[in-house]
Amino acid sequence: MQGSFFMKRIPAILACLVLAAFSSGCFFRTAQTVPSPAPGVPQATQPHLRPSSSHVIAGVDVLLDRDWRTTVRGADGGQAMISFFDLLLKGRTVGLLTNPTGVDAKLRSTIDLLHDHPEVRLGALFAPEHGIRGDIYAGEAVTDDVEPLTGVPVYSIYRSKPTPAMLTGLDAVLYDIQDIGASSYTYIYAMADMMAACAEAGIPFIVLDRPNPIGADFVDGPVLDTSRFRSGIGQYDIAALYGMTPGELAWMLNNEFLANPCQLSIIPMANYRRTMRFADTGLPWTPTSTHIPWPISAVHYSLTGVLGETRGGLNIGVGYTLPFECLAAPWMDRHKLVAAINSRNIPGLRARPISYVPGYGGHAGRTVHGAHLVVTDPLALRPMTAQITLMTILQELYPERNLFDNPGIRESLFDRALGTDQIRLMVAQGASAAAVEQAIAPRRERFKEMRKKYLLYEPR
């Protein structure tokens, strides 16, 4: 395993610190150029005292393991080897934006690792949606607190931007959260808000990179139009499934969207390839929120999550043991729906009949019938494209239900989650999935061109 890790200063921006953990050689990136080879840049070295793991090594483990070193250039032009920890953290007071997913390979909390480390001081914690412990239900208020085991103050930045007072006394802020690769998942906006706050305060922002569990090798769905549908679940014109890791996305947001870019550093993963799904990484999974208990749940979230915003029309398995895995309602003919879904031959997806009683959510306490959606090939499935196909099937089978054109859905998060009302209106008017895809494709292609500049991992 080889890589490169260095700084390149450009006007007003400190470019990403990047460990390119691929065996094919070294690359550097700047905010103004397409990736280009840098064969003269010395490669970072992996630990030599123990066998190299074939598993992915997350950014937190790369940062805190002093055997991971990089080459830096001094003011005199000379070169020296230094660990990532010594370069970025040693002797500093830092803040940490995290939640229960911020753990190392041994499931030790990043909070505890930093608090207990003798050469760095953890000065503040910042809580996104669901709170620092993940015990707050989606959409509920997150309040300031004190972390009971460490005594470190916890500041909520859910639905509120970090203030200068929160950052007082900090030398840097770290970000360590496992995301799920969907634009409607709010952690990325907490990250962006913190990046903007760090830029104002003049302190570095460091992303400890993690995998995109649904895959970082594709872009899917519409590109949000935040000029019309900006909300807490959609703040930038990015694709619904943007196909990037948190570090890559941070780099793109910093250069393309933030008015005042921050001093951004990225501690990337080792052994990661963008075609990986989470099961391929060898990393332990920690639920990212209440209804994402398993890695495959992240895929299902992007397969049915928007359909869950039909305001009681459908139950998508939330409130049952299969969150985001179902399409069901009391009035559905489960066999007819399953036959319609399977007849479309959606790549990577099959359906089976199901009946159940959700304990909460849509139609709570009533028996619902419908389809259990089974992912048969995560590499082939394009969840958002499949979800649009599911919308058209529901419209064809149940036009009298007005699932996609009623006052409730217009007031729900349906359009805001997609960043457009175009899809809903086309489906309500009987458009085919192919017609919807043709309508949303041009903006997505432009997004993909922008995204290409910020891909750190092979294959690009």
N, C-alpha and C positions, 0 to 999 in steps of 0.2 A: 504494500500500500504506500502510495506516494502522494505528495501534494505540495502546495505553496501557500504562503500566508504572509502578507505584507501590506504596508500602507502606501497609498499613492494620493497625494494631496492635489485637489483641483479647486478652483475658485469657490470659496464660501462653503465648501463641503469637505468633510473628511471621509474619503471613500471607504468602502467596506473592508474590514479585515477578513480575509477569506482563506480558509484551508480547503483547497480543492482536493478532496480525498478520492482521487481516481488514479488508477494505475497507468493511465495513458499519458500523464505528464502534467505540466504546470500551465495555468492560465491566469490572466489577471482581468479585472473588470474595472471600468470607470463609469461614471454616470453619463459620459458623453460619447462612448464608443461601443461598438459591438465587440463581444469577447474576442480576444486575439491571443495567439500563443506567445508565451514569454519564456523561451527555452533558457535564457540566461539567468533566470531567477532561481536561486537555490531551493531545493525541495525541503518541505518540512519532514521531520523524522518521526517515525512511530517508536513506541517503546521497544527496546532491544532485550530486556531482561526476562521477558515472558512470551509465550506463543501469542501471535496475533489472533484475535477472535474473528470468526467469519460473520458474526452478528454485526448489525449496525451499532455504532457507538454514538450515543446522543451527545449533543453539544455540552450538556452539563458535565458529562464524564470526561470529555476532551479538555474542558476548562480546568477541572479540579485535579486532574492527573498530571503531575509535574513532568512525567516522562514524555508527554506530548510537547514537542518544542518546535520553534519556528525560527527562521532567519530574519533578522531585522537589520536595517542599514542605519548606521550612526551618522551624525552630522559631518564627520570627516570622510564619509564614503565607505568606511569599513563595515564588515559584517560580523554579526555575533548570533549565537544561538540562545534563545530564551524561552522559558515555558510560557504558555498562554496565561497561566495564573499570575506569574511574576510580571508579565507585560501589562495586564489589565486590572488586577485586583489587589495585589500585595500592598498592604499598608493603607488601604483605602476604606472609606465608609460608603456603603452602597445601599440602595433601595432595591426591592425585588417585587416585580409584578408577577404573581403566580397564583396557583390554586392546587388542589390535590394531585393534579396530573404532573406537577413539577417534581419528579423523582429521578434518582439515578438508576443504574442497572440492577441495584440491590433493593430497589423500592424505598430508599431513604429519601426523605423530603429535602428538596433544595433549601427550604427554610432552615432545617436543622443543620445541614451540611455547612451553610454559610455562618449560621449563628455559632456553631461549635468550632469553627476554624480559627486558630490562634492568630492568623495573619491578615484577617479581614474583619471588618465590623459591619454587622447587619443593622442599619439604622432605621429602616422603615419598610413596611410591607404595603402593597397596593392590591386591592381586591377588585376583580372584575365581576360580571354577572355570576350569580350563584355563591359568591363570597369566597373568602380565602380557604374555607374548609369544604366548600361544595355543598353546604347544607341548606341553602336557600333556594326556594322553588323559582322556576323561570319567570322573569318579569317582576318578581317581588323586590322591594327596596333592600339595598345593601348598605349598612351603616358602618361608621367608624367604630373601631374596637381596639382591643389590646390582645395580641396573641398570647394565650394563657401559659404555654410552656416556656416561651422565651422572654415574655414581657415586652416584645417589640410592638410599637404602635402600628395599627392597621388602618389605612385610609381607603375609603370606598371611592372608586372612580367609575362606578357603573352609573350611567346617565349623568355624570358630572365630570368635568375635566379636572386634571390635577392642578392644584394651585401652587404658586411659588412657595408658600409657607410649607407645603408638604415636602418640597424638595430641598428645603434649607438644611445645610450641613452635609448633603450627599455629594460624593465625588463622581458617582455614576449610578445608573439604574439598569438592572438586569431584567430580562423577560424570559420566563421559562414556563410555557403552557403548551400542552398538547392540543392542537386544533383539529378540525375535521375537514378542512378544505372547502367550506361552503361560505359564500358571501353573507348569508343571513345569520351566521353564527357570530355572536357579538365580541368574542375575545379579540378579534383582529382590530376592532375599532377602539377597544381599550388600549391596545398596543399603539395604534396611530395617535391617539390622544396623548399618550405618554411621550411618544417621540416629539410631538409638537411642544409639549411642556419642557422637555429636556433641551430642545433647541432654544427656547426662550431663556432658560436658566443657564445655558452655556455649558451643560454637562453631558458626557457621553451616554449613549443608549446602547446596550449590548444584548443582542438576541442569542439565546442558546437554542440552536436549531433542533427541530424534531421532524419526523416523517409526516408527509401528507397521507393519512391512512387510506384514503380512497384511491390514491395514485396521483403522482405529479406529472404524468406523461400525457395528459389530455386536458382540453378545455371544453366545457359543455354548458349548454343553456344560454340564456340571453345575457347581454351586458346591461348592467343597471343604468337607468337614466335618472341620475340624482337631481337633475334640473326640475323634474316633475315628482319624483318619488323618493326623495331623501328622507331617511328615518334612522332610528337606532339600529335597524337591521340592514341598512344599506346606505353607506355614506360616501362611497367613491364609485366611479364608473368602471367597475371591474366585472368580470364574468361571474355568473352564479356559482359555477365550479371553476375556479381560476387556475388550477393545476400547478400550484407552487407550494413550497414549504414556507413556514412562518418567516424564516430568514430571507428567502427570496422575495416574498411579498413585502416585507419591511423595506427592502432595498428599492423595490419599484415604487412603493408609496412615497418613500423619502425623496426620490428623484423626480417623479412624475406628478405627484399630487400635493405634497405639502408645500405651502407657500414659503416656509422657513425651514429648510432641511436641518436635521440634527446631525451630530457627530455619531455616525452609526458604525457599530462593529458587529460582526456576525461570527459566532463560533459554530462552524458547521459540523455536520456528522461525518464520521468515517464509515466506509463500506456501504454507503447508501447509493442506490440507483433509483432513478425516478419511476421506473416501471414497477417498483416494489409496491405491494399492498402491505398493510401493517403486519399481517401474518407472516410475511417473508422476512421481517426485520430481526426477529428474535428478541425484541424488546418486550418487557411486561406492559400490559395495558391497564390503565387506570380509567374508570369511567369519566368522561369529560363533562357530563351533566346528567341529570336525573334519568333521562330516557336514552342515553347512549352508553349502555352497560358494557358493550362488546365492540371490538373493531368493526364488525360487519354492520353494527347499528349505525355507524357513520355513513355507510353506503345507503342503507334504507332511509335515513334522514333525507338524503338528497333524492330519493326515489318517490317519497310520498309526503314529505313535510309540508309542501305548499298545499297539497290536497287536503291536509288537515285543517286548513283555514277556510273551509266551506261553511263555517258557522253552524255546526251541528248536523250538517247534511251527511257527513261520513264519519266513521270511526276508523282510525288508521293503526289501531293496535295500542295506542296510548291509553292507559288504564287497564290494559291486559298484559300478559306476559310476553307479548311480541311487539314492542313499541316500534312504530313506523313500518311494520312488516305486513300490514293488512289494509284492505279496502272493504269496508263492511257497513251495513245499515239494516234496520229491521225490515225494510221493504225490498231488499235486493233478492234476486234469484241467483244464488251462489254458483250453480252449475252453468247458467247462461253466461255469467260474468267470466268465470274461469275459461270457458270455451272460447269466448271472444278474445281474451288476453293471449291464450296459447296459440290461437290461430294467426296472430300477428308475427309470431316467431321473433320476438324481441331478443336481440343478442344478449346472452348471459342471464336470462330471466325466464322462469316458469311459474305457474300459479297452480294452487290446489284449493278445493272447496274448504271452507271453514265456517263454523258457527261458534259464538262465545258470548259471554256477558261481561262487558267492561265494568270495572269497579268505579271508574271516574272517567271524565272526558265525554266525548260525544256519545249520546244514547246510554249514559251510565245506568246500570241496573236493568237494562233491557237486552233481550237476546238479539244479536245482530248476525247477519249472514253475508258472506262475501268471499273474497279471495285472499289466501295467504300467499304472499309474493316471496319466492325462493330464489336467491341469487345462485345460479349454477356456475357462472364463470365471471369472477370479479374483473378479470382483464378485458373481457369483451363488453361488459355492461357499461353503458353511458347513462348514468342514473337520471339526469335531467331530461335528456332526450326521451328516455323511457317514460318518465313521468308525464311528459306532454302527450305521448301516445296513450297513456292511461286516461288522461283527461278526455281525449277525443272518443275513446271507447265508452266512457261514462255518459258523454253527451249523446252518443248514438243510441245507447241502450235506454237511457232515462231522460229524454228531452223534456218531458212534462215536469220534471223536478226542478228545472231552472237552476241547476247547481252552480252555473257560472255567470248568471245574470240575475241577481236579486239584491235587494238593499243590504242584506247582511254581509254578503261577500264583498260588496263595494266598500263597506266600512271595516272589513277585517284586514289582516296582514297579508292577504293573498297577493295583491298587486305590489305591495311594498317589499315582500320577500323576493319577488322576481325583478323588482325595479322597473316594471312596465305594466300597463294594462292591456297591451297589444295581444298577448297570448290568451288571456281570459276572454277578451272580446271576440277574437277569431274563433276560439273553440265554441263559444256560445252561439256563433253564427253558422256553425257546422263545418268549419274549415278542417281539412285533413292535417295530420301530423306533418306530412311533407310540406304542405303550404306554410304552416307555422315555422318550420325549420328554415325554409327559404326566406321568410321575412326577417328572421332574427340573425341569420348567418353573417351578413356584411359587417355589422358592428363587432361581432365576435372575431372575425378575421382580422380586423384592425387591432383589437385587443391582443391577439396572439402575436402580431408583429411587434408590438410594444413589449410584451412579456419576454420575448426571446432574448432581449439584452440582459436579463436578470436571472438567467438560469445557471445555477452553480454546479449542478450534478449531471452526470452522464446518464443515459443518452439524451442529448438536447433535441 
